[in-house]
Structure formats: C-alpha cells, structure tokens
C-alpha cells in the first residue's frame, strides 16, 4: 500500500505536483481573521513521526506553513488547519482553495474549540454546491490502517458534545475532513502539554495516521 501511495505522489495527481518522496508531508494553513492558526505547535511533528515509524513512509520531520495564495500550495497534497477563533478568507483565497481541493488536494480542518462557526461559513462560500456531510463510522477513513470501529475518537473535553466527523466530497473523493468536538491536535501534542492519558493520545495518533494514508491513497485510486 505504501508503495502505491509513494508512486501516486511521485507521479502527481491533479493539482499535486511532482516532488521527491522525502518531501511528502503536511502543510499547515495560515489564515486571517484572528484565529490562532499556529495552535498546538508540537502536534504535527509528532504525527509525522508516527506516520514515518508506523507506516514506514518517508515523510518530512516538520510541517511547512502556507497561505491559500502561496505559489507552492499545489506542491502539498495534505493541508491541515486548526485554531480556536475566527477564520476569514478573501475571495481570491477562496478561489485558490477551491481550485486546490478540486485539483487533487486534501484539507483536514481540526476544530480546537471556537473554529466551528467561521469554518462552516467559509466552506459554504468555497463550496456552495457541496455541503459538509457527516461521515459514518463505517467509512474507510476509519479503517484504512487502524480499525477505529467507533469512528472519530473523543480526545479533549470541552462541553460534553460527542465527536463528529464531517466531509465535503466531489465525485466520490473526499476533499475536506472536518473533525469537530474531538480536538485531535491536542492528542498529537507532546506528552504532558494537555495531560491526556496514553490511551487517548494513541487514539488521536491512530486517527491521524489513518487520515494521512487515506488522503494519499485517494490519489492512487
């Protein structure tokens, strides 16, 4: 499976351009509006380490950060965004993100509590023709590498609501995965930052590995 994913990356898919295998990684999305796009600074290096060690995939050791208008955006097949506050994109940024996602890119948006209202508003602007829909626990994203029979795990407690996974799809391909009331990034952070128990951190990492492999696997199908 990993060989297939690497072949798909090296060949490129849609907007995802050719790059060396050891540059496969995660790009953190920088956005305006006041939200802390930089939240959970140790989360992505830890997730990338888990992907590298568990899936034997030669990924980058640290994330890069990009804006929607960066010329390098199409070079990154996996885009991640998080934060606690407001998200705001300009019309040009919305157009660029739509083009990136429809062209082969993937976005994981991880609500760090406080992102929900503005993120949903922006997705409705970017995809007025494709609503966020809830992703059921039997979807392959929860079973591609690790089997997560309950679907999206609950990592950090905020207000007692259950975790929910939402997606935007086009032609059967998942363009956006939105983790709500889960806070996966908290579970990826260094041990002790949020005092999550080991089993909770493990659930978060397993979900993160699944997401990365599922997103790259779409390019191979």
N, CA and C of each residue as an Amber inpcrd file, in Angstrom:
protein
   663
   0.8350000  -1.2130000   0.0000000   0.0000000   0.0000000   0.0000000
   0.8680000   1.2620000   0.0000000   1.9380000   1.2400000   0.8260000
   2.7930000   2.4100000   0.9140000   3.4720000   2.6830000  -0.4230000
   3.8770000   1.6150000  -1.1220000   4.4990000   1.7870000  -2.4330000
   3.5420000   2.4830000  -3.3800000   2.2730000   2.0860000  -3.3340000
   1.2680000   2.7110000  -4.1880000   1.1310000   4.1880000  -3.8690000
   1.1200000   4.5200000  -2.5810000   0.9820000   5.9200000  -2.1840000
   2.1670000   6.7430000  -2.6600000   3.3540000   6.2090000  -2.5130000
   4.5320000   6.9360000  -2.9620000   4.5400000   7.1060000  -4.4670000
   4.1030000   6.0660000  -5.1950000   4.0490000   6.1740000  -6.6470000
   3.0610000   7.2430000  -7.0660000   1.9320000   7.3110000  -6.3770000
   0.9300000   8.3310000  -6.6870000   1.4850000   9.7220000  -6.4400000
   2.2190000   9.8760000  -5.3330000   2.7960000  11.1890000  -5.0290000
   3.8320000  11.5910000  -6.0750000   4.7350000  10.6520000  -6.4090000
   5.8030000  10.9710000  -7.3490000   5.2580000  11.3030000  -8.7250000
   4.1590000  10.6270000  -9.1210000   3.5600000  10.8650000 -10.4250000
   2.7610000  12.1470000 -10.4440000   2.2530000  12.5520000  -9.2810000
   1.3960000  13.7300000  -9.1860000  -0.0350000  13.3560000  -9.4860000
  -0.9620000  14.1150000  -8.9050000  -2.3730000  13.8750000  -9.1490000
  -3.0910000  15.2010000  -9.1280000  -3.6770000  15.5830000 -10.2740000
  -4.3930000  16.8490000 -10.3360000  -3.4650000  18.0060000 -10.0230000
  -3.8460000  18.7560000  -8.9680000  -3.0650000  19.9280000  -8.5960000
  -1.7890000  19.5720000  -7.8510000  -1.6630000  18.2950000  -7.4290000
  -0.4980000  17.8910000  -6.6640000   0.6560000  17.6330000  -7.6160000
   1.7140000  18.3940000  -7.5040000   2.8140000  18.3500000  -8.4530000
   3.8890000  17.3710000  -8.0050000   4.7730000  16.9950000  -8.9560000
   5.8500000  16.0620000  -8.6820000   6.8060000  16.6250000  -7.6300000
   7.2340000  15.7400000  -6.7150000   8.2090000  16.1180000  -5.6930000
   8.9280000  14.8600000  -5.2470000  10.0830000  15.0340000  -4.6300000
  10.8280000  13.8900000  -4.1270000  10.0740000  13.2380000  -2.9900000
  10.2450000  11.9140000  -2.8430000   9.4800000  11.1640000  -1.8490000
   9.7110000  11.6670000  -0.4380000  10.9660000  12.0960000  -0.1370000
  11.2370000  12.5120000   1.2330000  10.6860000  13.8960000   1.5510000
   9.9670000  14.5110000   0.6310000   9.3200000  15.7830000   0.9210000
   7.8280000  15.6060000   1.1900000   7.3340000  14.3880000   1.1670000
   5.9330000  14.1700000   1.4990000   5.7150000  14.6270000   2.9320000
   4.7100000  15.4370000   3.1480000   4.4900000  15.9280000   4.4990000
   3.1370000  16.5710000   4.6580000   3.0450000  17.4490000   5.6150000
   1.8030000  18.1440000   5.9460000   2.0780000  19.6390000   5.9170000
   1.2120000  20.3740000   5.2530000   1.3200000  21.8310000   5.2190000
   0.2510000  22.4310000   6.1220000   0.6750000  23.2860000   7.0310000
  -0.2620000  23.9570000   7.9390000  -0.7690000  25.2310000   7.2560000
  -2.0720000  25.4090000   7.2480000  -2.6820000  26.5520000   6.5730000
  -2.7030000  27.7780000   7.4760000  -2.0840000  28.8480000   6.9910000
  -2.1470000  30.1440000   7.6740000  -3.3410000  30.9180000   7.1260000
  -4.1170000  31.5170000   8.0150000  -5.3070000  32.2400000   7.5960000
  -5.4730000  33.5200000   8.4010000  -6.2630000  34.4280000   7.8640000
  -6.5760000  35.6870000   8.5400000  -7.8730000  35.5310000   9.3380000
  -8.2330000  36.5980000  10.0470000  -9.4780000  36.5940000  10.8000000
  -9.2930000  36.6460000  12.2960000  -8.0760000  36.3810000  12.7660000
  -7.7960000  36.4750000  14.1950000  -7.6070000  35.1540000  14.8950000
  -7.9410000  34.0530000  14.2600000  -7.7760000  32.7490000  14.8830000
  -6.3120000  32.3370000  14.9540000  -5.9890000  31.4990000  15.9370000
  -4.5990000  31.0750000  16.1350000  -4.2930000  29.8480000  15.2810000
  -4.0020000  30.0910000  14.0020000  -3.7020000  29.0260000  13.0560000
  -2.4860000  28.2100000  13.4750000  -1.6630000  28.7670000  14.3540000
  -0.4030000  28.1670000  14.7910000  -0.5600000  27.3130000  16.0450000
  -1.7740000  27.0710000  16.5100000  -2.0140000  26.3510000  17.7610000
  -1.4110000  24.9490000  17.7340000  -1.1140000  24.4290000  18.9220000
  -0.5760000  23.0660000  19.0950000   0.7200000  22.8690000  18.2870000
   1.7660000  23.6120000  18.6030000   2.9770000  23.5870000  17.7700000
   3.7030000  22.2460000  17.7010000   3.5680000  21.4020000  18.7190000
   4.2680000  20.1090000  18.6770000   3.4360000  19.0010000  18.0350000
   2.2050000  19.3250000  17.6420000   1.2890000  18.2700000  17.1770000
   1.7140000  17.6430000  15.8540000   1.9880000  18.4380000  14.8480000
   2.2830000  17.8860000  13.5300000   3.6330000  17.1690000  13.4710000
   4.6970000  17.6810000  14.0990000   5.9290000  16.8740000  14.1340000
   5.7150000  15.5020000  14.7610000   4.9040000  15.4240000  15.8090000
   4.6360000  14.1350000  16.4430000   3.8030000  13.2250000  15.5420000
   2.8280000  13.8060000  14.8430000   2.0420000  12.9990000  13.9200000
   2.9130000  12.4940000  12.7720000   3.7490000  13.3520000  12.2220000
   4.6320000  12.9400000  11.1340000   5.5790000  11.8230000  11.5850000
   6.0610000  11.9040000  12.8240000   6.9160000  10.8400000  13.3580000
   6.1560000   9.5270000  13.4370000   4.8870000   9.5900000  13.8500000
   4.0750000   8.3710000  13.9330000   3.8420000   7.7750000  12.5480000
   3.5920000   8.6120000  11.5620000   3.4000000   8.1280000  10.1900000
   4.6750000   7.4650000   9.6800000   5.7960000   8.1130000   9.9390000
   7.0780000   7.5970000   9.4770000   7.3980000   6.2450000  10.1230000
   7.1760000   6.1290000  11.4260000   7.5410000   4.9200000  12.1550000
   6.5450000   3.7770000  11.9450000   5.2730000   4.1030000  11.9020000
   4.2650000   3.0500000  11.8650000   3.9380000   2.5800000  10.4500000
   3.9460000   3.5030000   9.5170000   3.5880000   3.1600000   8.1410000
   4.8130000   3.0000000   7.2400000   5.9960000   3.2370000   7.7980000
   7.2510000   3.1250000   7.0420000   7.2170000   4.0030000   5.7950000
   6.6900000   5.1930000   5.9720000   6.5800000   6.1490000   4.8720000
   7.5710000   7.2850000   5.1210000   8.4350000   7.6120000   4.1680000
   9.4830000   8.6170000   4.4000000   8.9630000  10.0480000   4.3400000
   8.2520000  10.4350000   5.3610000   7.6600000  11.7750000   5.3910000
   8.6270000  12.7830000   6.0010000   8.3240000  14.0590000   5.7900000
   9.1120000  15.1400000   6.3770000   9.0360000  15.0770000   7.8990000
  10.0160000  15.6720000   8.5510000  10.0450000  15.6460000  10.0150000
   9.2790000  16.8200000  10.6330000   9.0840000  17.8740000   9.8680000
   8.3230000  19.0200000  10.3650000   7.3840000  19.5100000   9.2850000
   6.3140000  20.1670000   9.7070000   5.3910000  20.7290000   8.7280000
   5.9530000  22.0030000   8.1230000   5.3890000  22.4010000   7.0110000
   5.6180000  23.7330000   6.4660000   4.3200000  24.5040000   6.6420000
   4.3700000  25.8110000   6.5330000   3.1470000  26.6060000   6.6090000
   2.9460000  27.3370000   5.2890000   1.7090000  27.4230000   4.8620000
   1.3700000  28.0590000   3.5890000   0.1020000  28.8820000   3.7610000
  -0.0650000  29.8590000   2.8830000  -1.3270000  30.5830000   2.7810000
  -2.0570000  30.0860000   1.5390000  -3.3420000  30.3600000   1.4210000
  -4.0620000  29.9060000   0.2300000  -3.4960000  30.4360000  -1.0770000
  -2.8330000  31.5840000  -1.0360000  -2.3150000  32.1900000  -2.2610000
  -0.8460000  31.8820000  -2.5180000  -0.2190000  31.0900000  -1.6720000
   1.1720000  30.7120000  -1.9100000   1.2890000  29.9220000  -3.2110000
   2.3010000  30.2500000  -3.9850000   2.5300000  29.5340000  -5.2440000
   2.8490000  28.0680000  -5.0030000   3.3390000  27.7320000  -3.8080000
   3.7130000  26.3480000  -3.5040000   2.5380000  25.4970000  -3.0270000
   1.3600000  26.0860000  -2.8590000   0.2360000  25.3230000  -2.3350000
  -0.0090000  24.0160000  -3.0900000  -0.0030000  24.0070000  -4.4290000
  -0.2530000  22.7530000  -5.1410000   0.8180000  21.6840000  -4.9270000
   1.9670000  22.0600000  -4.3540000   3.0250000  21.0840000  -4.1020000
   2.7260000  20.2130000  -2.8870000   1.7070000  20.5600000  -2.1270000
   1.4170000  19.8720000  -0.8690000   0.0820000  19.1340000  -0.9740000
   0.0990000  17.8110000  -0.9860000  -1.1540000  17.0610000  -1.1500000
  -2.0260000  17.0500000   0.0980000  -1.4300000  17.4000000   1.2550000
  -2.1620000  17.3080000   2.5270000  -2.0480000  18.6370000   3.2670000
  -3.1910000  19.2780000   3.4600000  -3.2660000  20.5840000   4.1120000
  -4.0080000  20.4260000   5.4350000  -3.4840000  21.0660000   6.4850000
  -4.0700000  20.9700000   7.8240000  -4.3190000  22.3690000   8.3600000
  -5.4690000  22.5370000   9.0080000  -5.7410000  23.8060000   9.6720000
  -6.4010000  23.5570000  11.0180000  -6.1270000  24.4470000  11.9650000
  -6.7050000  24.3390000  13.2930000  -6.8080000  25.7350000  13.8890000
  -7.2300000  25.8190000  15.1320000  -7.3250000  27.0980000  15.8210000
  -8.5500000  27.1670000  16.7110000  -8.5790000  28.2240000  17.5230000
  -9.6800000  28.4370000  18.4680000 -10.6290000  29.5500000  18.0390000
 -10.2430000  30.3420000  17.0530000 -11.0080000  31.5480000  16.7710000
 -11.4890000  31.6730000  15.3510000 -11.6290000  32.9070000  14.9170000
 -12.2590000  33.2140000  13.6390000 -11.3480000  32.9040000  12.4550000
 -11.9600000  32.3800000  11.4020000 -11.2890000  32.1180000  10.1320000
 -11.9170000  33.0250000   9.0820000 -11.0770000  33.6910000   8.2910000
 -11.5990000  34.5520000   7.2270000 -10.6840000  34.4480000   6.0110000
 -11.2870000  34.1200000   4.8610000 -10.5610000  34.0750000   3.5980000
 -11.0700000  35.1870000   2.6890000 -10.1850000  35.7350000   1.8860000
 -10.5830000  36.7040000   0.8760000 -11.2010000  35.9630000  -0.3100000
 -11.8970000  36.6550000  -1.1850000 -12.4320000  35.9950000  -2.3800000
 -11.3590000  35.2680000  -3.1860000 -10.1850000  35.8740000  -3.3250000
  -9.0980000  35.2260000  -4.0720000  -8.6170000  33.9680000  -3.3570000
  -8.5610000  34.0190000  -2.0330000  -8.1380000  32.8400000  -1.2710000
  -9.1650000  31.7170000  -1.3800000 -10.4330000  32.0660000  -1.3540000
 -11.4720000  31.0360000  -1.5150000 -11.3530000  30.3590000  -2.8770000
 -11.1380000  31.1590000  -3.8930000 -10.9980000  30.6100000  -5.2380000
  -9.7790000  29.6950000  -5.3240000  -8.6750000  30.0990000  -4.6980000
  -7.4570000  29.2910000  -4.7250000  -7.6510000  27.9690000  -3.9890000
  -8.3190000  28.0090000  -2.8440000  -8.5630000  26.7780000  -2.0900000
  -9.5010000  25.8430000  -2.8460000 -10.5190000  26.3920000  -3.4750000
 -11.4260000  25.5610000  -4.2590000 -10.6680000  24.8840000  -5.4080000
  -9.8370000  25.6510000  -6.0820000  -9.0640000  25.0950000  -7.1890000
  -8.1030000  24.0090000  -6.6970000  -7.4460000  24.2570000  -5.5700000
  -6.5220000  23.2760000  -4.9870000  -7.2450000  21.9800000  -4.6250000
  -8.3740000  22.1000000  -3.9610000  -9.0890000  20.9150000  -3.4910000
  -9.7170000  20.1250000  -4.6420000 -10.3010000  20.8170000  -5.5840000
 -10.8860000  20.1250000  -6.7380000  -9.8010000  19.5450000  -7.6430000
  -8.5900000  20.0980000  -7.5570000  -7.4960000  19.6400000  -8.3900000
  -6.7000000  18.4870000  -7.8170000  -7.0790000  17.9680000  -6.6670000
  -6.3840000  16.8170000  -6.1060000  -5.9080000  16.9940000  -4.6860000
  -6.0150000  18.2030000  -4.1230000  -5.5680000  18.4400000  -2.7590000
  -6.5700000  17.9620000  -1.7270000  -6.1330000  17.9610000  -0.4710000
  -6.9420000  17.4830000   0.6500000  -6.7420000  18.4190000   1.8310000
  -7.8270000  18.7180000   2.5380000  -7.7820000  19.5640000   3.7260000
  -8.3470000  18.8350000   4.9250000  -7.5620000  18.7650000   6.0070000
  -8.0800000  18.3370000   7.3010000  -8.2110000  19.5710000   8.1770000
  -9.4280000  19.9030000   8.5550000  -9.6970000  21.0050000   9.4730000
 -10.0230000  20.4150000  10.8370000  -9.2820000  20.8150000  11.8480000
  -9.4010000  20.2580000  13.1930000  -9.8360000  21.3540000  14.1530000
 -11.1000000  21.3300000  14.5460000 -11.6310000  22.3650000  15.4330000
 -10.9770000  22.2550000  16.8060000 -10.2890000  23.3090000  17.2020000
  -9.6310000  23.3560000  18.5010000 -10.5170000  24.0720000  19.5140000
 -11.7870000  24.0800000  19.2160000 -12.8530000  24.7100000  20.0050000
 -12.8910000  26.2240000  19.7460000 -13.8860000  26.6220000  18.9640000
 -14.0520000  28.0220000  18.6130000 -13.9400000  28.2850000  17.1320000
 -13.5800000  27.2570000  16.3740000 -13.3860000  27.3970000  14.9260000
 -14.6770000  27.1710000  14.1460000 -15.6190000  26.4780000  14.7500000
 -16.7380000  25.8780000  14.0140000 -17.5520000  26.8630000  13.1730000
 -18.0490000  27.9160000  13.7670000 -18.9560000  28.8220000  13.0590000
 -18.2940000  29.4540000  11.8380000 -17.0900000  29.9740000  12.0230000
 -16.4270000  30.6490000  10.9020000 -15.9520000  29.6480000   9.8480000
 -15.5310000  28.4630000  10.2670000 -15.0950000  27.4610000   9.2940000
 -16.2640000  27.0240000   8.4200000 -17.4100000  26.7610000   9.0170000
 -18.5860000  26.3570000   8.2370000 -19.0060000  27.4760000   7.2710000
 -18.9070000  28.7030000   7.7350000 -19.2560000  29.8330000   6.8710000
 -18.3330000  29.8820000   5.6560000 -17.0410000  29.7070000   5.8940000
 -16.0830000  29.7740000   4.7890000 -16.2370000  28.5940000   3.8340000
 -16.5060000  27.4070000   4.3460000 -16.7070000  26.2570000   3.4650000
 -17.9420000  26.4450000   2.5850000 -18.9730000  27.0620000   3.1470000
 -20.1750000  27.3280000   2.3530000 -19.8860000  28.3210000   1.2320000
 -18.9570000  29.2510000   1.4710000 -18.5650000  30.2030000   0.4290000
 -17.7170000  29.5190000  -0.6440000 -16.8220000  28.6260000  -0.2040000
 -15.9240000  27.9560000  -1.1380000 -16.6540000  26.8890000  -1.9390000
 -17.5550000  26.1660000  -1.2770000 -18.2990000  25.0910000  -1.9280000
 -19.8040000  25.2900000  -1.7470000 -20.3820000  26.2750000  -2.4270000
 -21.8330000  26.4570000  -2.3220000 -22.6110000  25.2900000  -2.9270000
 -21.9060000  24.4740000  -3.7020000 -22.5270000  23.3420000  -4.3830000
 -22.2510000  22.0120000  -3.6970000 -21.6060000  22.0200000  -2.5270000
 -21.2720000  20.7690000  -1.8400000 -21.2280000  21.0150000  -0.3380000
 -22.2340000  20.5700000   0.3620000 -22.3350000  20.8200000   1.7990000
 -21.4760000  19.8480000   2.6000000 -21.1100000  20.2620000   3.8050000
 -20.4890000  19.3470000   4.7540000 -21.5030000  18.2940000   5.1660000
 -21.1150000  17.0230000   5.0770000 -22.0000000  15.9230000   5.4610000
 -21.2980000  15.0790000   6.5090000 -22.0770000  14.5100000   7.4290000
 -21.4650000  13.6920000   8.4720000 -20.9390000  12.3920000   7.8820000
 -19.7590000  11.9850000   8.3420000 -19.0980000  10.7780000   7.8560000
 -19.3640000   9.6560000   8.8560000 -19.9840000   8.5610000   8.4220000
 -20.3200000   7.4770000   9.3480000 -19.0990000   6.6600000   9.7650000
 -19.2420000   5.9330000  10.8560000 -18.1240000   5.1790000  11.4270000
 -17.6460000   4.0450000  10.5360000 -18.4640000   3.6200000   9.5740000
 -18.0340000   2.5320000   8.6910000 -17.2960000   3.0370000   7.4510000
 -17.0500000   4.3550000   7.3750000 -16.3270000   4.8900000   6.2250000
 -14.8760000   4.3890000   6.2470000 -14.2780000   4.1250000   5.0750000
 -12.9070000   3.6150000   5.0290000 -11.8580000   4.4710000   5.7280000
 -12.0890000   5.7680000   5.8880000 -11.0960000   6.6130000   6.5540000
 -10.8410000   6.1510000   7.9850000 -11.8000000   5.4600000   8.5750000
 -11.6490000   4.9730000   9.9480000 -11.0820000   3.5570000  10.0150000
 -10.7520000   2.9910000   8.8660000 -10.3170000   1.5920000   8.8410000
  -9.1480000   1.3300000   7.9010000  -8.6070000   2.3760000   7.2580000
  -7.6220000   2.1820000   6.1960000  -6.3170000   1.5830000   6.7100000
  -5.9120000   1.8840000   7.9230000  -4.6800000   1.3540000   8.5070000
  -4.9620000   0.7850000   9.8920000  -5.5320000   1.6150000  10.7380000
  -6.0310000   1.1680000  12.0330000  -7.5450000   1.0360000  11.9560000
  -8.0780000   0.0620000  12.6660000  -9.5270000  -0.1210000  12.7260000
 -10.0720000   0.6850000  13.9000000 -10.8750000   1.7020000  13.5860000
 -11.4970000   2.5550000  14.5990000 -13.0010000   2.3750000  14.4900000
 -13.5370000   1.3250000  15.1140000 -14.9460000   0.9580000  14.9100000
 -15.9460000   2.0130000  15.3500000 -15.5480000   2.9000000  16.2690000
 -16.4500000   3.9470000  16.7410000 -16.3200000   5.2280000  15.9140000
 -15.4420000   5.2210000  14.9360000 -15.2360000   6.4210000  14.1330000
 -14.2990000   7.3980000  14.8230000 -14.5730000   8.6850000  14.6740000
 -13.7160000   9.7340000  15.2170000 -13.6400000   9.6550000  16.7440000
 -12.4280000   9.5740000  17.3190000 -12.3210000   9.4900000  18.7790000
 -12.4950000  10.8470000  19.4600000 -12.9220000  10.7910000  20.7010000
 -13.0150000  11.9900000  21.5390000 -11.6860000  12.1660000  22.2640000
 -11.0110000  13.2930000  22.0160000  -9.6870000  13.4930000  22.5860000
  -9.7030000  14.4980000  23.7350000 -10.3140000  15.6410000  23.5290000
 -10.2940000  16.6960000  24.5460000 -11.7220000  17.1470000  24.8430000
 -12.0620000  17.1660000  26.1090000 -13.4230000  17.5150000  26.5190000
 -13.5840000  19.0300000  26.5970000 -14.6430000  19.5370000  25.9490000
 -14.9360000  20.9630000  26.0140000 -16.2990000  21.2200000  26.6460000
 -17.3330000  20.6750000  26.0400000 -18.6700000  20.9540000  26.5520000
 -19.5860000  19.7340000  26.5340000 -19.0050000  18.5520000  26.5300000
 -19.7920000  17.3350000  26.6490000 -20.4030000  16.8050000  25.3720000
 -20.1850000  17.4860000  24.2540000 -20.7580000  17.0210000  22.9970000
 -19.9370000  15.8620000  22.4350000 -20.5770000  14.9610000  21.6810000
 -19.8350000  13.8430000  21.0930000 -18.9950000  14.3010000  19.9080000
 -17.9340000  13.5820000  19.6010000 -17.1370000  13.9360000  18.4210000
 -17.9090000  13.6230000  17.1440000 -17.7090000  14.4520000  16.1320000
 -18.3460000  14.2360000  14.8370000 -17.3570000  14.5130000  13.7240000
 -17.4230000  13.6900000  12.6990000 -16.5920000  13.8820000  11.5120000
 -17.4970000  14.3100000  10.3640000 -17.0790000  15.3530000   9.6640000
 -17.8240000  15.8450000   8.5110000 -16.8860000  15.8980000   7.3070000
 -17.4610000  15.8050000   6.1330000 -16.6570000  15.8590000   4.9290000
 -17.3440000  16.5990000   3.8060000 -16.5380000  17.0680000   2.8760000
 -17.0210000  17.5890000   1.6040000 -16.4710000  16.6640000   0.5250000
 -17.3550000  16.2120000  -0.3560000 -16.9960000  15.2290000  -1.3710000
 -17.3000000  15.7790000  -2.7610000 -16.5220000  15.3070000  -3.7160000
 -16.7630000  15.6290000  -5.1250000 -16.4230000  14.4070000  -5.9620000
 -17.4100000  13.8970000  -6.6760000 -17.1850000  12.7250000  -7.4980000
 -16.7430000  11.5200000  -6.7050000 -17.1860000  11.4120000  -5.4730000
 -16.8100000  10.3010000  -4.6140000 -15.5070000  10.4990000  -3.8610000
 -14.7530000  11.5530000  -4.1670000 -13.4810000  11.8110000  -3.4820000
 -13.6870000  12.7860000  -2.3350000 -13.0840000  12.4890000  -1.1960000
 -13.1430000  13.3770000  -0.0450000 -12.1740000  14.5260000  -0.2400000
 -12.7010000  15.7470000  -0.2580000 -11.8660000  16.9370000  -0.3960000
 -11.4900000  17.5190000   0.9600000 -12.4340000  17.4640000   1.8930000
 -12.2720000  18.0740000   3.2180000 -12.7140000  17.0790000   4.2750000
 -11.9230000  16.9430000   5.3120000 -12.3110000  16.1890000   6.5130000
 -12.3020000  17.1750000   7.6630000 -13.4410000  17.3010000   8.3340000
 -13.5820000  18.2460000   9.4370000 -13.8320000  17.4770000  10.7240000
 -12.8750000  17.5170000  11.6550000 -13.0320000  16.8730000  12.9600000
 -13.5490000  17.8970000  13.9610000 -14.7600000  17.6330000  14.4580000
 -15.4830000  18.5590000  15.3320000 -15.6980000  17.9180000  16.6920000
 -15.4650000  18.6860000  17.7630000 -15.6280000  18.2080000  19.1410000
 -14.7510000  16.9870000  19.4250000 -13.5990000  16.9530000  18.7880000
 -12.6370000  15.8670000  19.0070000 -11.3040000  16.4340000  19.4740000
 -10.7790000  17.4090000  18.7300000  -9.5200000  18.0730000  19.0560000
  -8.3370000  17.1150000  18.9300000  -8.2020000  16.5230000  17.7520000
  -7.1170000  15.5800000  17.5010000  -5.7480000  16.1870000  17.7790000
  -5.5670000  17.4500000  17.4140000  -4.2770000  18.0980000  17.5980000
  -3.8010000  18.1130000  19.0370000  -4.7310000  18.2220000  19.9940000
  -4.3480000  18.1660000  21.4030000  -3.7210000  16.8170000  21.7240000
  -4.2870000  15.7690000  21.1450000  -3.7600000  14.4290000  21.3990000
  -2.4380000  14.1560000  20.7180000  -2.1170000  14.9290000  19.6810000
  -0.8290000  14.7590000  18.9910000   0.2920000  15.5310000  19.6730000
  -0.0540000  16.4620000  20.5440000   0.9660000  17.2900000  21.1840000
   1.8750000  16.4610000  22.0950000   2.9980000  17.0730000  22.4910000
   3.9330000  16.4040000  23.3890000   3.2140000  15.9420000  24.6540000
   3.6550000  14.8140000  25.1590000   3.0770000  14.2740000  26.3880000
   3.2260000  15.3000000  27.5080000   2.1570000  15.5380000  28.2460000
   2.1980000  16.4780000  29.3480000   1.6520000  17.8460000  29.0200000
   1.5580000  18.1900000  27.7240000   1.0430000  19.5130000  27.3590000
  -0.4150000  19.6460000  27.7910000  -1.2060000  18.6290000  27.4900000
  -2.6220000  18.6580000  27.8550000  -2.9820000  17.5810000  28.8720000
  -1.9680000  16.8290000  29.3080000  -2.1590000  15.7710000  30.3010000
  -3.1720000  14.7310000  29.8450000  -3.1960000  14.4660000  28.5420000
  -4.0490000  13.3880000  28.0330000  -3.4230000  12.0490000  28.3970000
  -4.2320000  11.0630000  28.8050000  -3.6800000   9.7420000  29.1170000
  -3.1140000   9.0690000  27.8730000  -2.2070000   8.1230000  28.0490000
  -1.5700000   7.4680000  26.8940000  -2.5540000   6.8560000  25.9100000
  -3.6160000   6.2470000  26.4120000  -4.5720000   5.6150000  25.5080000
  -5.3250000   6.6410000  24.6520000  -5.5430000   7.8300000  25.1970000
  -6.1970000   8.8900000  24.4310000  -5.2620000   9.4320000  23.3560000
  -4.0140000   9.6470000  23.7060000  -3.0310000  10.0950000  22.7260000
  -2.8670000   9.0640000  21.6100000  -2.9100000   7.7900000  21.9780000
  -2.7910000   6.7330000  20.9730000  -3.9710000   6.7590000  20.0050000
  -5.1690000   6.9680000  20.5100000  -6.3430000   7.0730000  19.6340000
  -6.1890000   8.2340000  18.6550000  -5.6950000   9.3570000  19.1660000
  -5.5070000  10.5300000  18.3030000  -4.4870000  10.2410000  17.2040000
  -3.3810000   9.6200000  17.5630000  -2.3480000   9.3150000  16.5770000
  -2.8460000   8.3100000  15.5440000  -3.5930000   7.3250000  15.9830000
  -4.1340000   6.3440000  15.0340000  -5.0690000   7.0100000  14.0320000
  -5.9000000   7.9280000  14.5150000  -6.7900000   8.6420000  13.6060000
  -5.9860000   9.5000000  12.6400000  -4.9340000  10.1400000  13.1350000
  -4.1010000  10.9660000  12.2780000  -3.3830000  10.1700000  11.2020000
  -2.8660000   9.0050000  11.5600000  -2.2120000   8.1350000  10.5830000
  -3.2210000   7.7010000   9.5290000  -4.4010000   7.3020000   9.9660000
  -5.4520000   6.9040000   9.0160000  -5.7780000   8.0270000   8.0420000
  -5.9360000   9.2310000   8.5580000  -6.2860000  10.3630000   7.7060000
  -5.2270000  10.6110000   6.6330000  -3.9760000  10.5930000   7.0350000
  -2.8910000  10.8660000   6.0860000  -2.8410000   9.7880000   5.0040000
  -2.9150000   8.5240000   5.3960000  -2.8370000   7.4410000   4.4210000
  -4.0690000   7.3940000   3.5290000  -5.2240000   7.6930000   4.1110000
  -6.4370000   7.7270000   3.2900000  -6.3560000   8.8350000   2.2370000
  -5.9060000  10.0100000   2.6690000  -5.8400000  11.1420000   1.7340000
  -4.8770000  10.8540000   0.5910000  -3.6900000  10.3080000   0.8990000
  -2.7550000   9.9960000  -0.1730000  -3.2440000   8.8250000  -1.0150000
  -3.9480000   7.8910000  -0.3700000  -4.4740000   6.7500000  -1.1020000
  -5.5020000   7.1320000  -2.1470000  -6.2300000   8.2200000  -1.9030000
  -7.2090000   8.6730000  -2.9030000  -6.5320000   9.0100000  -4.2280000
  -5.3090000   9.5530000  -4.1390000  -4.5960000   9.9460000  -5.3500000
  -4.1820000   8.7390000  -6.1690000  -4.0930000   7.5650000  -5.5180000
  -3.6590000   6.3630000  -6.2220000  -4.8230000   5.6120000  -6.8570000
  -6.0490000   5.9700000  -6.4630000  -7.2190000   5.2170000  -6.9380000
  -7.7560000   5.8110000  -8.2460000
